């Protein structure tokens, strides 16, 4: 059985949402496809390599299988992953592969979990791997669309976006970095989170010019909590000189930066659109 789930882009609110503030997030039209087959043992085949259950190479798939066994105990499965979503890019590749794996397993083994069960299970997997998580990524991969969190208020976004890939980074490491900074400077970091919160709430009602101003502001706030870097700042500055307003999306430290597409895009960037559909079963 083959299932697919979309990636996501956090437009505003990353990190702050982990501490009770709001985020504006959208699914995007890049998808991860997972095929699940009954098998006498566990095999996982992906762009990362071929393994059995392996918490180092395939932690999200391994924990997804372990969590699926809470619904139905299985002795083996072959999982084959093909994805359009760059790994460690801040675009939700881990959540997409988790959600698609759970959906494919549920149909292959006759459990047929509903989307709420898939989301809740995928959120547990995210916590299993990362230790702390907002649940946004698995929610978006499960349900698709564009949303304000944590209320799950659905919104419409009239924009297309360009994405520029930077370099791989560890979400867990960046989450821990922000947590450590907040522990040392709680009041100051919480004030920054409050400002990010206001931006995330205002953005869905903004036109193009205001939206770009908020992109600029939010990027400056991400720099203040230490998830940008001199290398990223240099790239952002060059793009601003070329007329593009951009910001990090996701945990930071690398991954991707994005801006609004207005009939031109930076060299090396790709275009993405908001994706309305979440996880689904694909034709074989």
N, C-alpha and C positions, 0 to 999 in steps of 0.2 A: 504494500500500500504506500502511495506517495502523498505526502502533505507538504504544503508550503506556507511560509509566514513572512510578513514584511519586516524590513528594517525600520528604523525610526530616526528622527532628527529632533533633538531638544533645541527648541528655538530660544527659550528663556527659562531660567530657573534651575539649571543643573547645580548640584550640591546643596543649594538652599532648600530644595524640596525634601531632602533627606531629614531636615530639621524643622519640618512642619510648615514651610512656606509653599508658595504656588509655583507651578511650572506650566509652560505652554509647549506641548509636544505633538508631533504629527508622525503617522506612519508615512513611509516613502515607497516609491514604486521600484525598489530593489528587493528581491525575495530570496529566501533560503529554502531549498527543496530537500526533503529527507524521505528516503525510501526505507521502509521497515519490512523485513521478511522473517518468517519463522525459521529458526535454525537450531541446531543441537548445541551450539555454543554462542558466546557473545563475540561479535566482530564489528568493529567500527572502521569505516573507510571514509576518509575526508581529505581535503587539501592538506591537512596537517600530517597525514600518514595513515597507516593501517595498524590497528591495535585491537586488543580485547578491551575489557573495562579498564580504563587507565585514567587516574585522577590527575596526572601531570599533562598528558597530551590531549585528552578529551574529558575534562572535568565536568562540563555542563551535560554532555550526553550521558556520561557515567552516572551522575546523580539523577538525571531524568529517568534513566532505567530503574535505578534503585527506588525512586519515588513512585514510579508506575507500578512497581511490585507491591505497593501498599493497596492497590486496587485489584491486581491479579498477579499472582506469583508466576513468573516465567523463568525457564531454565536456559533460554538462549534467544538471540535475535541478531540478524545482520542489519546494520544501519549504514546506509550509503548517503553521503552528504554532497550536494552540489549547491554552491551559493554565489549569488551576485553581490553579496554584501562583504566589503573588505573586512578582514579580521582585525581586531584591536584598533578600530577606527573611530569609535564613539557613535557608530550607527546601529547599534543593537544587534550585532551578529550573534552574540551569545544567547540573547533572549530568543531570537528568531529560530536558531537551531534547537533550542530547548523546547519551544512551543511546537515547532513542526515535528520534532521527535515524539513528543507526547501524543499529538494528534495521529500521527502515522501508526504508533504502537496501539493506540486505542481502537483504531479500525482494524488493524491486522489481527489483533487478538480478541476482537469482539466485545470490548468494554464500552466503547463509544462515549467517552467523557464529554459532557457539555462544555461550552467555552468558559464558563465561570470556574468549573473544576480544573480545566487546563490552566487557566490563569493562576489560580491559587497554588496549584502544584508547581508551576514554573517559578512563581515567586519564592517558594520554599527552596527550590534548586538554586536560585540566585543567591539566597542567604547562605545556603550550604557552601557555596564556592567563595563568596565575597565577604561573608560575615556580617555585612550591613547592606541594606538595599531599600530603595523607595518603592519598588514594584512597578515603576512606570514602564520599563522596557518590556517585561512580559505582558503587561496589560495591552500596550500598543500592538505588539506582535499578535496577540490573540484577537483583538477586536478591530484593529485598523482605525482609520479616521484621525481627526485632530481634536485635542482635548486640553482643558484646563484641569490640572491636578492640584490637590487631592480630591476635589469634589466630583471628578469625572463629568465635567460639564463639556458637552460636545460643541465645537465651534467650526466655522468654515474659514478656510484660508484661501485668498484669491491669488496667491503668489506661486511662482516656480522658484526654485533655488538652485544655485550652483554650489558644488562641493569641491574642495581642494584637499586631497589626501596629504597628510604630513608623514608621520612615522608611527609605528606601533608603540603602545604604552600599556601599562597595567592599570585597569580600572581600580582594582583593589588597593594598589599603592597610592593612587591619587585620592581615593576616599579616605584612606588612613592619614595622608598628609594633611588634608583639610581638618579632619577630626583632631589631630594633634595641635594644629594651629588654633583651633577653637578652644581647646582645653587650656592653652596658655593665655589667650586673649579673648575670653568668652564674650564680653560685652561689645568689644569692637567688631568681632566677626559677626555677631548677631545683628549689629546695625547694618553691616554689608548685606546680610541675608534679607533684612527688611527692605532694603532698597531694591534688591533683585526681585523680591516678592511684588513690589509695586509695579515694576516693569512688566513682569509676566501677566499681571491682571489687566494692565492697560493695553497691551499689544493687540489682542484680538479685535479691538475697536478702532485701530489706527489705520490711516492711509499709508501709502508707500513712503512718503518723506518722514513721517513720524516713526514708522516701523524701523527705518534705517537709523534714525537717531537713537532708538532704543538698543539696536544692535551695537552701536558704538559705545553706549553707556554700559551695557552689560559686559562687554569685553573688558572694559576698564576695571569693573568690579571683580571679574574672574582673575585678572592680573593681581588684584589686591589680596586675594586669598591664596595666591601662590600656585595656581594651576596653569598659568601661562609660563613663558620662559623668554630669555633674551632672543633666542632663535625664532620663536613664534612671534614675538613682538616685532622683530625686524621684518618678517613676512607680512604681518598685518599692516605695518607702516608703509611698506612699498605698495601694497594693494590700495591703501587709502590715497596715496599720491596718484595712483592710476584711476581714482574715482570710485573705488569700491568700498562699501562699508561691510566689514566682515567680523565674525566672532567665532570662537571655539564652540563646538557642540559636543556634549558628552562630558566625560570626566576631566578632559584636558591633559596637559603634558605631552600632547601629540594628537593622534587621531585625525580629526578633520576640522576645517573651518568652513563656514558657509556665508553666503550673501544672497540677496534677492536678484534674480535674473531679470535684466531689463534690456533685452535684445543684444546684449553683449556679455561675454563672460571671460574670466582670466584664462590664459593659456594653461592647459593641463587640467582644467576643471571639468566636471561632469554635471549634467542637468538632472534634477530629480523633481518629481511632482508629489503632492500629497496623495496618499493611497487610501481609498475608502474601505477596501476589503481587508479583513484580518486573515487569520489562519483558515485554510481550506484544504479539502481533498482534491488532488489533481487527477486528471485522466491518466491512466497508466500508459 
